[in-house]
Amino acid sequence: MSPTREDRAADGGLVIGRVRGIDIRLSWSVVVIVVAVAWSLADGLLPEFAPAYTTGEYWFAAALLSIAFLVGLLAHELGHSLVAARENVVVDSITLWLFGGVARLSSSPSTPQRAIRIAAAGPAVSFALGVMAVAGAMVTGGLVGVSLGWYGAINLLLAGFNLLPAFPMDGGRIYQAWLWARSGDEGAATRKAAAVGHTIGGALVVLGLLEVLFAGAIGGVWLALVGWFVREAARAEVQRVVVIEPLRHIPVAEIMTTAPQRVLADGSIQSFVTELILGGRHAAYPVVRADGSVVGLITVNAVRALDRDAWPTTTVGSAAIPLEQLTVVAPDANIADLAAAMERDRDARALVMDGQRLVGIVAPSDIARLITAVELAGPTGAAIETVAS
């Protein structure tokens, strides 16, 4: 599956490790994949093509193959992610879930050429794994040979399936980037590619349901679900473009709260609560030194996490979120880039600074109101149907 900025279906999951700063997560739905793969192999394919082994040997091989399958999915997503990092695109995490894997990005490729390289990297890794496994199967035999043959075939199938021009799958992203390179209009290219993805997703749903009805194959259910996911993801991408593109032309200065109320770093939390939180209307305040230099940001949630008995002796500066951990943006930056930067921490605010001078603050609610206004100004529901026709 292609990396995406907007897909929320695979969010969360258990963090099992990090690779070059990228969180690797496992969704609970991976259990479905592991059980389905192991069961189909141990109870069907392996005994059929490698007879004369014990049940325990079949299940042992099936268990190893199901784990190897997940490793292959991870390698596919790492292909996307490591190339994305090389292309200066920030990768937050990789999540393995019911439909494979998703690499979550917090920024986008700046050119169509970079987008093509990122999208093509995943299938290239799967293809390489497939070729190596098939080569291994050709020089071995028995249960090992059959296992390698299956693993090679499934990775080659994964590479081919992901290259379908069904945006936002890998092939669809390559198609979108090609259109973008031709026209120079990323938004129009995304809408056209999403229309194709929407159509192909619908076809996959129909094919999956027909497979279930006429062949009784359980694999048809998975195909239909993948088709549904592709359709919804394509629609979400169009909605993102319709909303995000206008935001690229609006500077942060248009929505920031100017001259935000500041809090001195050496003041106590007790005084802060008494003088500002109880009578104020904000949930976060910039923290400054006596000379006006910015130290960080103090939030209501940060205060709530402190022991109340420690309020009189705890300084605001020590409880504040340090400046280096905050989103800091110039007043002439665009709202789209700011929204992407603030996605990681919805509790914090962005500080707007003109050089070393604090000129404003932006809350997530400020961006949310603007996005709502853009959505109301331009209906997105008919966007795909209009392009498709």
C-alpha positions as CSV (number, residue, x, y, z in Angstrom):
1,M,0.0,0.0,0.0
2,S,1.2,3.5,-0.8
3,P,2.3,5.9,1.9
4,T,-0.4,8.4,2.8
5,R,-1.0,11.5,4.8
6,E,-4.7,11.3,5.3
7,D,-5.6,7.7,5.9
8,R,-6.7,7.2,9.5
9,A,-7.9,3.6,9.2
10,A,-4.5,2.2,10.2
11,D,-3.7,4.7,12.9
12,G,-2.6,3.5,16.4
13,G,-1.3,0.0,17.0
14,L,1.4,-1.4,19.2
15,V,4.8,0.1,18.7
16,I,7.2,-2.8,18.2
17,G,10.3,-0.9,17.2
18,R,11.9,2.0,15.3
19,V,13.9,2.1,12.1
20,R,15.8,5.4,11.5
21,G,13.3,7.3,13.7
22,I,10.2,5.7,12.1
23,D,7.8,4.0,14.5
24,I,6.9,0.4,13.5
25,R,3.4,-0.4,14.6
26,L,1.2,-3.5,14.6
27,S,-2.6,-3.2,14.5
28,W,-4.7,-5.8,16.3
29,S,-6.2,-6.7,12.8
30,V,-2.8,-8.2,11.9
31,V,-4.0,-11.3,13.9
32,V,-6.5,-11.9,11.1
33,I,-3.8,-11.9,8.5
34,V,-1.5,-14.3,10.5
35,V,-4.3,-16.7,11.3
36,A,-5.7,-16.7,7.7
37,V,-2.3,-17.2,6.1
38,A,-1.2,-19.9,8.5
39,W,-4.5,-21.8,8.3
40,S,-4.7,-21.8,4.5
41,L,-1.0,-23.0,4.2
42,A,-1.0,-25.6,6.9
43,D,-4.5,-27.0,6.0
44,G,-4.3,-26.7,2.3
45,L,-1.4,-25.6,0.1
46,L,1.5,-27.2,1.9
47,P,0.0,-30.7,2.3
48,E,-1.1,-30.6,-1.3
49,F,2.2,-29.7,-2.9
50,A,4.6,-31.2,-0.3
51,P,3.0,-34.5,0.9
52,A,4.4,-36.9,3.4
53,Y,5.2,-34.5,6.2
54,T,3.6,-34.4,9.6
55,T,0.9,-32.0,10.7
56,G,3.3,-30.4,13.1
57,E,5.8,-29.7,10.4
58,Y,3.1,-28.2,8.2
59,W,2.0,-25.9,11.0
60,F,5.6,-24.9,11.9
61,A,6.3,-24.0,8.2
62,A,3.0,-22.1,8.0
63,A,3.8,-20.1,11.1
64,L,7.2,-19.2,9.8
65,L,5.7,-18.2,6.4
66,S,3.0,-16.0,8.1
67,I,5.7,-14.2,10.0
68,A,7.8,-13.9,6.8
69,F,4.8,-12.5,5.0
70,L,4.5,-9.7,7.6
71,V,8.2,-9.0,7.3
72,G,7.7,-8.7,3.6
73,L,4.9,-6.2,4.1
74,L,7.2,-4.3,6.4
75,A,10.0,-4.4,3.9
76,H,7.6,-3.0,1.3
77,E,6.7,-0.1,3.5
78,L,10.3,0.5,4.5
79,G,11.1,0.8,0.8
80,H,8.6,3.7,0.6
81,S,9.7,5.2,3.8
82,L,13.5,5.2,3.4
83,V,13.2,6.6,-0.1
84,A,10.8,9.2,1.2
85,A,13.3,10.2,3.9
86,R,16.0,10.5,1.3
87,E,13.7,12.8,-0.7
88,N,13.2,15.0,2.4
89,V,9.7,13.8,3.1
90,V,9.0,13.2,6.8
91,V,7.8,9.7,7.7
92,D,6.0,9.4,11.1
93,S,5.3,5.7,11.3
94,I,4.6,2.4,9.5
95,T,1.5,0.4,10.6
96,L,0.9,-3.2,9.6
97,W,-2.8,-3.9,9.6
98,L,-5.6,-5.9,7.9
99,F,-5.0,-4.6,4.4
100,G,-1.2,-4.9,4.5
101,G,0.8,-1.8,5.5
102,V,0.6,1.9,5.5
103,A,3.5,4.4,5.8
104,R,2.2,7.6,7.4
105,L,3.8,10.8,6.1
106,S,3.6,14.2,7.7
107,S,4.7,16.0,4.5
108,S,4.4,15.5,0.8
109,P,6.8,15.1,-2.1
110,S,7.7,18.5,-3.6
111,T,8.0,17.2,-7.2
112,P,6.4,14.5,-9.3
113,Q,9.8,12.9,-9.8
114,R,10.2,12.4,-6.1
115,A,6.6,11.1,-5.8
116,I,7.3,8.5,-8.5
117,R,10.5,7.3,-6.7
118,I,8.7,7.0,-3.4
119,A,5.7,5.2,-4.8
120,A,7.9,2.8,-6.9
121,A,10.2,1.8,-4.1
122,G,7.7,-0.5,-2.3
123,P,6.8,-2.7,-5.3
124,A,10.5,-2.8,-6.2
125,V,11.3,-4.3,-2.7
126,S,8.5,-6.8,-3.0
127,F,9.6,-7.8,-6.5
128,A,13.2,-8.3,-5.3
129,L,12.0,-10.5,-2.4
130,G,9.8,-12.5,-4.8
131,V,12.6,-13.1,-7.3
132,M,15.0,-14.2,-4.6
133,A,12.5,-16.6,-3.0
134,V,11.5,-18.1,-6.4
135,A,15.2,-18.6,-7.2
136,G,15.6,-20.4,-3.8
137,A,12.7,-22.6,-4.5
138,M,14.2,-23.7,-7.8
139,V,17.3,-25.1,-6.1
140,T,15.6,-26.7,-3.1
141,G,12.8,-29.2,-2.8
142,G,10.2,-30.7,-0.5
143,L,8.6,-28.5,2.1
144,V,11.3,-25.9,2.0
145,G,11.0,-25.5,-1.8
146,V,7.2,-25.3,-1.7
147,S,7.4,-22.7,1.1
148,L,9.9,-20.6,-0.8
149,G,7.9,-20.9,-3.9
150,W,4.7,-19.6,-2.2
151,Y,6.6,-16.8,-0.5
152,G,8.1,-15.7,-3.9
153,A,4.8,-15.9,-5.6
154,I,3.0,-13.9,-2.9
155,N,5.6,-11.1,-3.0
156,L,5.4,-11.0,-6.8
157,L,1.6,-10.8,-6.6
158,L,1.9,-8.1,-4.0
159,A,4.2,-6.1,-6.2
160,G,1.9,-6.5,-9.2
161,F,-1.3,-5.8,-7.3
162,N,0.1,-2.6,-5.8
163,L,1.0,-1.4,-9.3
164,L,-2.6,-1.3,-10.4
165,P,-3.4,2.4,-11.3
166,A,-5.9,2.6,-8.5
167,F,-5.0,5.7,-6.6
168,P,-3.9,5.9,-3.7
169,M,-2.2,2.5,-4.3
170,D,1.4,2.6,-5.6
171,G,0.5,2.4,-9.2
172,G,-2.2,5.0,-8.8
173,R,0.4,7.3,-7.2
174,I,2.8,6.8,-10.0
175,Y,0.0,7.6,-12.4
176,Q,-0.9,10.7,-10.4
177,A,2.7,11.8,-10.4
178,W,2.9,11.3,-14.2
179,L,-0.1,13.4,-14.7
180,W,1.3,16.0,-12.4
181,A,4.6,16.1,-14.4
182,R,2.7,16.5,-17.6
183,S,0.3,19.3,-16.5
184,G,2.2,20.9,-13.6
185,D,-1.1,20.9,-11.6
186,E,-0.9,18.6,-8.6
187,G,-4.5,19.1,-7.6
188,A,-5.9,18.3,-11.0
189,A,-3.6,15.3,-11.3
190,T,-4.8,14.0,-8.0
191,R,-8.5,14.4,-8.9
192,K,-8.0,12.5,-12.2
193,A,-6.0,9.7,-10.6
194,A,-8.5,9.4,-7.7
195,A,-11.3,9.1,-10.2
196,V,-9.6,6.1,-11.8
197,G,-8.9,4.6,-8.3
198,H,-12.5,5.1,-7.4
199,T,-13.6,3.2,-10.5
200,I,-11.1,0.4,-10.0
201,G,-12.0,0.1,-6.3
202,G,-15.6,-0.4,-7.3
203,A,-14.6,-3.0,-9.8
204,L,-12.7,-4.9,-7.1
205,V,-15.8,-4.8,-4.9
206,V,-17.9,-6.3,-7.6
207,L,-15.4,-9.0,-8.5
208,G,-15.0,-9.9,-4.8
209,L,-18.7,-10.3,-4.3
210,L,-19.1,-12.3,-7.5
211,E,-16.2,-14.6,-6.3
212,V,-18.1,-15.2,-3.0
213,L,-21.5,-15.8,-4.7
214,F,-20.4,-18.1,-7.5
215,A,-17.2,-19.7,-6.3
216,G,-17.8,-19.6,-2.6
217,A,-14.2,-18.4,-2.1
218,I,-13.5,-16.6,1.1
219,G,-10.8,-14.6,-0.7
220,G,-13.6,-12.7,-2.4
221,V,-14.5,-11.1,0.9
222,W,-10.9,-9.8,1.2
223,L,-10.9,-8.5,-2.4
224,A,-14.2,-6.7,-1.8
225,L,-12.9,-5.1,1.3
226,V,-9.8,-3.9,-0.4
227,G,-11.9,-2.5,-3.2
228,W,-14.0,-0.6,-0.7
229,F,-10.9,0.7,1.0
230,V,-9.5,1.9,-2.3
231,R,-12.7,3.7,-3.1
232,E,-12.9,5.5,0.3
233,A,-9.2,6.4,0.2
234,A,-9.6,7.8,-3.3
235,R,-12.5,9.9,-2.1
236,A,-10.6,11.1,0.9
237,E,-7.7,12.1,-1.3
238,V,-9.9,14.3,-3.4
239,Q,-11.4,15.9,-0.4
240,R,-7.9,16.6,0.9
241,V,-6.9,18.2,-2.3
242,V,-10.1,20.4,-2.5
243,V,-9.5,21.5,1.1
244,I,-5.7,21.7,1.3
245,E,-5.0,23.4,-2.1
246,P,-6.7,26.7,-1.1
247,L,-4.8,26.7,2.2
248,R,-1.5,26.9,0.3
249,H,-2.4,30.4,-0.7
250,I,-3.4,31.7,2.8
251,P,-0.6,33.0,5.0
252,V,-0.4,32.0,8.7
253,A,-0.7,35.7,9.6
254,E,-4.4,35.6,8.4
255,I,-5.5,33.3,11.2
256,M,-3.0,33.8,14.0
257,T,-3.9,35.4,17.3
258,T,-1.7,38.5,17.4
259,A,0.1,39.8,20.5
260,P,-0.7,36.7,22.5
261,Q,-0.6,37.1,26.3
262,R,2.7,35.9,27.7
263,V,3.7,34.3,30.9
264,L,7.0,34.9,32.7
265,A,9.2,31.8,33.0
266,D,10.3,32.5,36.6
267,G,6.7,32.8,37.9
268,S,5.1,30.0,39.9
269,I,2.5,27.6,38.6
270,Q,0.3,28.7,41.5
271,S,0.3,32.3,40.3
272,F,-0.2,31.3,36.7
273,V,-3.3,29.3,37.7
274,T,-4.7,32.0,39.9
275,E,-4.1,35.0,37.6
276,L,-4.6,33.5,34.1
277,I,-6.1,30.1,33.9
278,L,-9.0,30.7,36.3
279,G,-10.0,34.0,34.7
280,G,-8.6,33.5,31.2
281,R,-10.1,31.9,28.1
282,H,-7.0,30.3,26.6
283,A,-5.6,26.8,27.1
284,A,-2.0,27.6,26.3
285,Y,0.3,30.6,26.8
286,P,3.8,31.4,25.4
287,V,6.4,31.5,28.1
288,V,9.1,34.2,28.0
289,R,12.1,35.4,30.0
290,A,12.3,38.9,31.5
291,D,14.0,40.1,28.3
292,G,11.1,38.9,26.2
293,S,12.9,35.9,24.6
294,V,10.7,32.9,24.1
295,V,11.3,29.8,26.3
296,G,8.4,27.6,25.3
297,L,4.6,27.1,25.9
298,I,2.7,26.3,29.0
299,T,-0.6,24.4,28.6
300,V,-3.5,23.6,30.9
301,N,-2.9,19.9,30.3
302,A,0.7,20.3,31.5
303,V,-0.5,22.0,34.7
304,R,-3.1,19.4,35.2
305,A,-0.4,16.7,35.1
306,L,1.5,18.4,38.0
307,D,1.0,17.6,41.7
308,R,-1.1,20.4,43.1
309,D,1.1,20.6,46.2
310,A,4.1,21.5,44.0
311,W,2.4,24.4,42.3
312,P,3.8,27.1,44.6
313,T,7.4,26.0,44.2
314,T,7.3,24.9,40.5
315,T,8.2,27.6,37.9
316,V,6.2,28.0,34.7
317,G,9.4,27.7,32.7
318,S,10.2,24.3,34.2
319,A,6.7,23.0,33.3
320,A,6.6,24.5,29.9
321,I,7.0,22.6,26.6
322,P,10.5,23.7,25.4
323,L,10.7,25.9,22.3
324,E,12.6,23.2,20.4
325,Q,9.7,20.8,20.8
326,L,7.1,23.2,19.4
327,T,5.9,24.1,16.0
328,V,7.4,27.4,15.1
329,V,6.4,29.1,11.9
330,A,6.9,32.4,10.1
331,P,3.9,34.7,9.5
332,D,4.2,34.4,5.8
333,A,4.2,30.5,5.8
334,N,1.1,28.9,4.3
335,I,-1.7,27.3,6.3
336,A,-1.4,23.9,4.5
337,D,2.2,23.4,5.6
338,L,1.4,24.6,9.2
339,A,-1.6,22.1,9.4
340,A,0.8,19.3,8.4
341,A,3.4,20.3,11.0
342,M,0.8,20.5,13.8
343,E,-0.8,17.1,13.0
344,R,1.5,15.3,15.4
345,D,0.5,17.1,18.5
346,R,-3.1,18.4,18.6
347,D,-2.7,19.7,22.2
348,A,0.1,22.2,21.4
349,R,-0.1,25.5,19.6
350,A,2.1,26.9,16.9
351,L,4.2,29.9,17.8
352,V,4.4,32.5,15.0
353,M,7.8,34.2,15.1
354,D,9.3,36.9,12.9
355,G,12.9,36.1,13.5
356,Q,13.4,36.0,17.2
357,R,10.2,38.1,17.9
358,L,7.0,36.4,18.9
359,V,4.2,37.9,16.8
360,G,1.3,35.4,17.2
361,I,0.0,32.0,18.1
362,V,-2.2,29.5,16.2
363,A,-4.4,26.9,17.9
364,P,-5.7,23.7,16.2
365,S,-9.2,25.2,16.4
366,D,-8.1,28.2,14.3
367,I,-7.1,25.8,11.5
368,A,-10.2,23.7,12.0
369,R,-12.5,26.7,11.6
370,L,-10.7,27.7,8.4
371,I,-10.9,24.1,7.0
372,T,-14.6,24.0,7.8
373,A,-15.1,27.3,5.9
374,V,-13.2,26.0,2.9
375,E,-15.3,22.8,2.9
376,L,-18.5,24.8,3.1
377,A,-17.4,27.1,0.3
378,G,-16.7,24.3,-2.1
379,P,-18.7,21.0,-2.0
380,T,-16.4,18.0,-2.4
381,G,-18.9,15.2,-2.5
382,A,-19.4,15.5,-6.3
383,A,-15.7,16.0,-7.1
384,I,-14.9,12.4,-8.0
385,E,-18.1,11.9,-10.0
386,T,-17.4,15.1,-12.0
387,V,-13.9,14.0,-12.9
388,A,-15.0,10.5,-13.7
389,S,-17.6,11.7,-16.1
